[in-house]
C-alpha cells in the first residue's frame, strides 16, 4: 500500500547505471523503487552521522515546487 504524501521524482542516469541498479535490486530481492529508497535512507543516515542531523527548520526551507513535475496544463505556457 502506498504511503500518503509520497512524491514522484524523475531521475536521469546512463543506461549502464540503470542496468546495474536493476541488477542490484534483483539480487537484493527488492523492487527498483524499494532499492532506491533503501539506498537513499542509508545515505541520509550516513550524512547525518558524519555531518549532524538535518533540522526540521532546514527541511521546511526546501521549496519542493522547484523539483515537482509540471502538469500538462503548465507545459503549454
C-alpha angles and dihedrals in degrees: 000000000000119000120239119259095022113157129212118231126188115222125194121207140150120275090245092054091047091052091050091048092051091047091052091046091053094046090050091049095241134121113249089253093051091045091053092049090047092052093043093051090051091049092050091048091051092048092051092045093053101033105025135264119307108241124229088238090059091049092049089056093063113101104215091187088077089063102037123104114257116240122242091259090056093052093064092061 
